[in-house]
Amino acid sequence: MNIDYLGKSVHSLSVSGRSNNETVRVYTDGDSLMRSEFIFKLRLPYGVDKRKNRANSVLLKNIEEWFSKNSSKGILPELGEEKIPVSVSADFSRDNVTYLADTAVFTANVAVLYYKTKSH
């Protein structure tokens, strides 16, 4: 089911999970390295004002860097029992932008890598 949770107003934000938990690697003890993906959408003003457009680009770059810095510092989400977070990354590719009349929707793929431990 595809549902757009992003609001119509400027500066709307949505985060939605994908239904996939990809197994990246399985270890001999039964533990595994997993990847879970999320979609992060942000609606921002966009148009002829190049300063606003540039500010949007800077904001998106800062968000990517925030994910990266927190990941490298070990500031990671709590995932519950038997799941140990390893890293979080975000990718705001230029290919993932939808331009509308006076706004643009920027979409990032956010990936969480984590170890899933098997109860021993």
N, C-alpha and C positions, 0 to 999 in steps of 0.2 A: 504494500500500500504506500503510495507516495502522497504525503500531505505536507504542504508548505506551512510551517509554524511561524515563519517570519512575519512580523507585523508590517503594516503598510506605511507607518510613520518613519520619518528619518531617525536614525540612531537606534533602530530596532535591532535586536540581537536574538539569535536562536542557536541552541546546541542540540543536536539530535544524534542518537546512537544508530549505528548500522547494526544489522542483525548478524554480522559475521564476527567470529572469534577465530582468527587464523592461527593454526599451529605452525610456528616457525621452525622449531627443533624439538625433538623428543630425546630425552636422555635415558641411559640404561637403567637408572633407578626408578623410572616411571614419571619423573618430573618433566615439565615441558616449558619451553619459551613460547609465549603466546603474543598475538597482536590483536588489539581491539581498536576499531576506528570510529571516529565521530565526525559529524559535519558541523562546522562552525560558520554561521552566516551573519553578516553585518550589513545593514542598509545605511548608506551615507549619502550626503548631498553630492551631486555630480553635475557638471555643466560647463559653461563657458568660462567660469572663474578658475583660472589655472592655479591660483594660490590655494583654493579649497581642494582642488584635485591633488595637488602636490602634498597638502597636509594629510589627505586620506592615505596616500602612498606611504608617508612617513609613519602614520598610525599603524598601518598594517605591518610594516617592517618592524616596528616596536613590539607589536603583539607576537610576531614570530620570534624575535629575540628574547622576549619575556619567557615564552615556553622553553626556549633553548637554555637560557640562564638558570631558570628554576630546575630544569632537568639535570644540568651539570652540577648544581649545588645539592642535589638529592631532595629537593622540595617537590615531592610527587604525591599524587592522589592516594588516599587510602582505598584499597580495593576489597577489603574483607579477608576472611580466613583463607589460608592456603594460596593467596595471591600476593606476590611480592613485586611491587613496581620497579622497573628498571629505567625507563625513560619515557618522555613525552615530547612529541614534535608536532609542529604545525607547518603547513605549506600553503601560502597564499599565492598560487600561481596566477599569472596574468590571464591564463586560459579560463580561469574560474570566476569571471566577472560578467554580470548581466547588467547592461546599461539600459536604463529606462528614461522617461522624459526628463526628470530633474534629480534623479537618484541613481545609484548603482548598488547592486547587491554583490558583495565580495564573499566568496566561499572558500573556506580552508578545509583541507583534510587534516584532521588531528589524529595521530596514532599514539597509542599507549602500548609499550612493550612491558611484559611482566612474566615472572616465573609463576607457574602454577605447580604447587607441590602436591604430590600424591600422599595421602595419609599413609604413614608407615606403621 
